[in-house]
Each structure stands twice: as C-alpha cells, then as structure tokens.
Amino acid sequence: MDRDHIHLFSYGTLQQENVQMASFGRLLVGRGDAMPGFKKELVEITDPDVIAKSGEKYHPIVVPSSDPADAISGTVFQITEAELAAADAYEVSDYKRVETILASGTKAWVYIKA
C-alpha cells in the first residue's frame, strides 16, 4: 500500500470532529462505506484520556458475524502513517487493528475487538 494513501475505516468515535482534532490536529476527509461480515457491540472504556477525547464511556466495537448479511456502516478516511500511529495510540487494548476489504472494494485498516 502506498505510504501516502493509507485508508482507515471508522464506525465509531474516530468519526467525531472533537476526537479527530484531539488525535490528529485536523479534521479528516472521508466518504461513507461499509464493512461486511461484522456486527457492532459496545465496550466500556476505562482510559481517562480516551473518555476525555470522546466524551463517552462506552464505545462501539465490532466482532465477526456468522450472518453474511451483517455489515457495519461508517466512514473511510485517507490518512498518513503518523496519523495511523496516532489512531493506534488513541485506541485502547480492547481493540486490535486489522486490514479489511470494504464494500466498495477499498482496502483499509479498521479496529475490531481484540
């Protein structure tokens, strides 16, 4: 993948402008997309920095689904390597970053349940 064209798919708090400004220092530009084969749950966040950035104690988290009709809607953003590292720093240990193919065919990083 081209270093200047890293895609990050968000279905949760990374879509919030306040989280983007706190994590990346800018608002990200993105477009709607979906991640097939997953379903959404909630996870309790205990990291005070993450709660402060997001304003929320419970964040969405996705897990693989046995129902092929399941899909998670969200936004795919084009980011830099430094911003991917900032996203890694923002996400708590309940999440792990994996590569996925979105409904549009775009290859993107996404955080799923660890």
N, C-alpha and C positions, 0 to 999 in steps of 0.2 A: 504494500500500500504506500502510495506517495506520502512522504513525510508532511507535505503541506496540505494534504487532503485527508485528514482523519475525520471520520464520522462517529458521532456519539448519539445514541438513541436514548431519549429520556421519556419516561412515563410518569414522572413524579416531580419532586421538588426542584430538580435542575431546570425545569421549565419556568420557575418563578424568577421574575426580574431581580428581586432582592437577593436571592441565592446566587444568581449569575454575577451580579455586581460584587458581592462579598467574595466569591470564589475566583472570578476571572477578571474583575475590574472593568468589565464591559458587558453589554447586552449581546447575547448570541443571536445570530440569524439562523432560522430553521424553517423546516416545512413539515407538514403532517405526514405521518407514515404509521405503519402498524407492524407488530412483531407476532407472527403466527405461532401457534402451538404453546402459548403460555397463558396463565391466569394470574390475577392480581390478589395479593393478600396484604395485610398490614403488619408492620414490625414496630415495636416500641423502641424509640431512640433514647439512649441514656447519656450520650456525649453532649455536655452543655454547650459546646461551641456549635455543633450541628443544630441543636434546638434553637440557639440564638439566631443562626443564619436563616433557618427555615421558618421559625415561629411555630413549629409543630412538633409534638412529642411522638406522634405516630406517622410513619412514612409508608407509602406503598412499596411493596416488594413483589417481584414476580417469580413464579415457580413453573416448571414444565407442566403441561396439562396433558391428560390422556385423551381429551376431546379435541380432534383436529379442527373443529370449528372455532375453538377459543383463539382469540387474538387480543393483544394489548395495543390500544391506540396511544399515540404520543407524538413526539417531535424529534426529527433527526437534525442535528446541528453539525456544521463544519467547524472544527476546532484545530488548534495547534497541539504539538507534543507537550508543550508547557502547560496548556490548559487541560490536557488529559491527565497530567500529573496532579494538577490542582483538583480535578474531579476525583482522582484516586484518594487524595488527602481528605476531601470532604466526606466521602462515603465511609460509613462505619464498617466494622468487621463482619456484620451480618450479611454484607454484600460481597460478591466477587465479580470481577469484570471478565466478560467473555465476548467473543466475536459471534455475530449472528447475521443472517441474511433477512432483511426486512421484506415486507410485502411488495415493495417497489423494486426489489432486486438489489438494493444498496447494501453493501457490507458495512456493518457498523459495530462499534463497541457498545455494550449495554451492561448494566449492573443487575445481577439476579441474586436470588437467595444463595448464600454460601453453603 
